[in-house]
Amino acid sequence: MELKENSNFCDNCGSQITSEISPKKNKKIIAIAAIVVVVVIAIIAVTMVWISSNNLFDPLSNLGYSNTEHGFGLNPPTGWTTDTSGLLGTIVVFYAPVNDDFTENINILSGQLPSGYTLASYVELNQNQLETYFTDYNLLSSNPTTVNGMNAYEYVNTYTQGIFNIKVKQVFVEKNSKLIVLTYTANIDDYSTYFYGLEQCVNSLKIV
């Protein structure tokens, strides 16, 4: 007896009619699904390799100098020499391209903001220590600021070091209690000449 189209029950015996996928068609669906899974995995793998090779997981990768151990990076001044020897506890020192008796430089330190201190109070403590350490110490300016959206404080001072009259600008930058301190030291007569080096470092500074 021929079944009616779209019938759910057999008119002869009353049994429910079920549609079954043939084994051949079932194997075809499984094969297609397997291919789709393999293709998706391949796309993910290729994407991960591309991201890794382009350093997209490293937010400091596009900077001229980076230090992953201390979590910061920046673009050093063009043409300046880089010293990562750790001189006097520094993380890095950039030396200006000069040939006189005093070489202008930018040294960078890294640390944590001590518990119980605000950035302003910590900077004030640092200033007081410098005043007792250097001859003819004179604080020219001191004020809070921001660096690339981060809390910061900067001050400028002068002092005498041996035969040299020195002018210094320090910039303290804080992010999540991590401190990066940039110190630009120059012969007072050459301070303006090489100040662009500090600006380049500060303007590109990134802390992670």
C-alpha positions as CSV (number, residue, x, y, z in Angstrom):
1,M,0.0,0.0,0.0
2,E,1.4,3.4,-1.0
3,L,1.8,5.9,1.8
4,K,0.3,9.4,1.4
5,E,2.8,12.2,1.1
6,N,3.8,13.8,4.5
7,S,1.9,11.0,6.4
8,N,2.9,10.5,10.1
9,F,1.1,7.1,10.5
10,C,0.5,4.1,8.2
11,D,-3.1,4.0,7.0
12,N,-2.9,0.2,7.0
13,C,-1.3,-0.7,10.4
14,G,-1.4,2.6,12.3
15,S,2.4,2.5,13.0
16,Q,4.2,5.8,13.4
17,I,6.4,6.6,10.4
18,T,9.9,7.8,11.1
19,S,12.4,9.1,8.6
20,E,15.9,7.6,8.9
21,I,19.1,8.8,7.4
22,S,20.7,6.2,5.4
23,P,24.1,4.9,6.6
24,K,25.7,6.2,3.4
25,K,24.3,9.7,4.0
26,N,25.2,9.6,7.7
27,K,28.8,8.8,6.9
28,K,28.9,11.8,4.5
29,I,27.7,14.2,7.2
30,I,30.3,12.9,9.7
31,A,33.0,13.3,7.1
32,I,31.9,16.9,6.4
33,A,31.8,17.7,10.1
34,A,35.3,16.3,10.5
35,I,36.6,18.5,7.7
36,V,35.0,21.6,9.2
37,V,36.6,20.9,12.6
38,V,40.1,20.4,11.0
39,V,39.7,23.6,9.0
40,V,38.7,25.6,12.1
41,I,41.6,24.2,14.1
42,A,44.0,25.1,11.2
43,I,42.7,28.7,11.1
44,I,43.1,29.1,14.8
45,A,46.7,27.7,14.7
46,V,47.7,30.0,11.8
47,T,46.1,33.0,13.6
48,M,48.0,32.2,16.8
49,V,51.3,31.9,15.0
50,W,50.7,35.2,13.2
51,I,49.9,37.0,16.5
52,S,53.0,35.5,18.1
53,S,55.3,36.4,15.2
54,N,54.1,40.0,15.2
55,N,54.4,40.3,19.0
56,L,50.8,41.3,19.4
57,F,50.9,39.8,23.0
58,D,53.7,42.2,23.9
59,P,52.4,45.8,24.5
60,L,56.0,47.1,24.5
61,S,57.1,45.5,21.2
62,N,56.7,48.7,19.2
63,L,59.0,50.7,21.4
64,G,62.7,51.3,20.8
65,Y,63.7,50.1,24.3
66,S,61.7,47.8,26.5
67,N,62.3,46.0,29.8
68,T,59.8,43.2,30.4
69,E,61.4,42.4,33.9
70,H,60.6,45.9,35.1
71,G,57.5,46.3,32.9
72,F,58.2,49.5,31.0
73,G,59.3,50.7,27.6
74,L,60.0,53.9,25.7
75,N,61.6,55.3,22.6
76,P,65.2,56.4,23.5
77,P,66.6,59.7,22.0
78,T,67.7,59.3,18.5
79,G,71.5,59.1,18.2
80,W,72.1,58.6,21.9
81,T,74.1,55.7,23.4
82,T,72.3,53.1,25.5
83,D,74.0,51.6,28.6
84,T,72.3,48.7,30.3
85,S,75.2,47.8,32.5
86,G,73.3,48.7,35.7
87,L,75.6,51.5,36.6
88,L,74.8,52.8,40.2
89,G,71.6,50.7,40.2
90,T,70.1,52.2,37.0
91,I,68.0,50.1,34.7
92,V,69.3,52.0,31.6
93,V,71.2,55.1,30.9
94,F,71.0,57.1,27.6
95,Y,74.1,59.3,26.8
96,A,73.8,62.3,24.6
97,P,76.1,62.5,21.5
98,V,78.5,65.1,22.9
99,N,82.3,65.4,23.1
100,D,82.9,67.8,26.0
101,D,83.9,67.1,29.6
102,F,80.4,66.5,30.8
103,T,78.1,64.1,28.9
104,E,74.4,64.9,29.3
105,N,72.4,61.8,30.1
106,I,69.1,60.3,31.1
107,N,69.1,57.5,33.7
108,I,66.0,55.5,34.5
109,L,65.2,53.7,37.8
110,S,62.4,51.4,38.6
111,G,60.7,50.6,42.0
112,Q,57.6,50.6,44.0
113,L,55.9,53.5,45.8
114,P,56.5,52.8,49.5
115,S,53.5,51.9,51.6
116,G,52.0,55.0,53.3
117,Y,53.4,57.4,50.8
118,T,51.6,59.4,48.1
119,L,53.6,60.2,45.0
120,A,53.9,63.9,46.2
121,S,55.2,63.0,49.6
122,Y,57.7,60.5,48.2
123,V,59.0,63.1,45.8
124,E,59.3,65.6,48.7
125,L,61.4,63.1,50.6
126,N,63.6,62.7,47.6
127,Q,64.1,66.4,47.2
128,N,65.0,66.8,50.9
129,Q,67.7,64.1,50.6
130,L,69.2,65.8,47.5
131,E,69.3,69.1,49.4
132,T,71.5,67.7,52.1
133,Y,73.7,65.7,49.6
134,F,74.6,68.3,46.9
135,T,76.4,71.7,47.2
136,D,74.4,74.8,46.3
137,Y,71.2,72.8,45.8
138,N,68.4,75.0,44.5
139,L,64.9,73.8,43.7
140,L,63.5,75.7,40.7
141,S,60.1,74.1,40.3
142,S,58.1,71.2,41.6
143,N,54.6,70.2,40.5
144,P,52.2,67.3,39.8
145,T,51.5,66.3,36.2
146,T,50.4,63.4,34.1
147,V,52.4,61.3,31.6
148,N,50.3,59.5,29.0
149,G,47.4,59.3,31.4
150,M,49.5,58.1,34.3
151,N,50.0,59.9,37.6
152,A,53.3,61.8,37.6
153,Y,55.3,64.4,39.4
154,E,58.2,66.5,38.1
155,Y,60.8,68.9,39.5
156,V,63.8,70.8,38.3
157,N,66.8,71.7,40.4
158,T,70.4,72.9,40.1
159,Y,73.5,72.1,42.1
160,T,77.2,72.1,42.0
161,Q,79.1,68.9,41.4
162,G,82.9,69.4,41.5
163,I,83.7,71.9,38.7
164,F,80.4,71.5,37.0
165,N,77.2,73.5,37.5
166,I,74.4,71.0,37.0
167,K,70.8,71.3,36.1
168,V,68.5,68.3,36.5
169,K,64.9,67.4,35.8
170,Q,63.3,64.4,37.4
171,V,60.0,62.8,36.3
172,F,58.4,60.3,38.7
173,V,55.7,58.3,36.9
174,E,53.4,55.9,38.9
175,K,51.0,53.2,37.8
176,N,49.5,50.7,40.2
177,S,52.2,51.7,42.8
178,K,55.0,50.9,40.3
179,L,57.4,53.8,39.9
180,I,59.6,54.7,36.9
181,V,61.9,57.6,37.6
182,L,63.5,59.4,34.7
183,T,66.4,61.8,35.5
184,Y,67.8,64.2,33.0
185,T,71.2,65.6,34.0
186,A,73.0,68.3,32.1
187,N,75.6,71.0,32.3
188,I,73.5,74.0,33.0
189,D,74.7,75.7,29.8
190,D,73.7,72.7,27.7
191,Y,70.4,71.9,29.4
192,S,68.2,73.3,26.7
193,T,70.3,71.8,23.9
194,Y,69.6,68.2,24.9
195,F,66.3,68.5,26.7
196,Y,64.5,67.0,23.6
197,G,66.0,63.6,24.7
198,L,64.0,63.7,27.9
199,E,60.8,64.8,26.1
200,Q,61.2,61.8,23.7
201,C,61.5,59.4,26.5
202,V,58.7,60.8,28.6
203,N,56.2,61.2,25.7
204,S,56.7,57.5,24.6
205,L,56.8,56.0,28.1
206,K,54.6,53.0,28.7
207,I,54.2,51.0,31.9
208,V,52.5,47.6,32.0
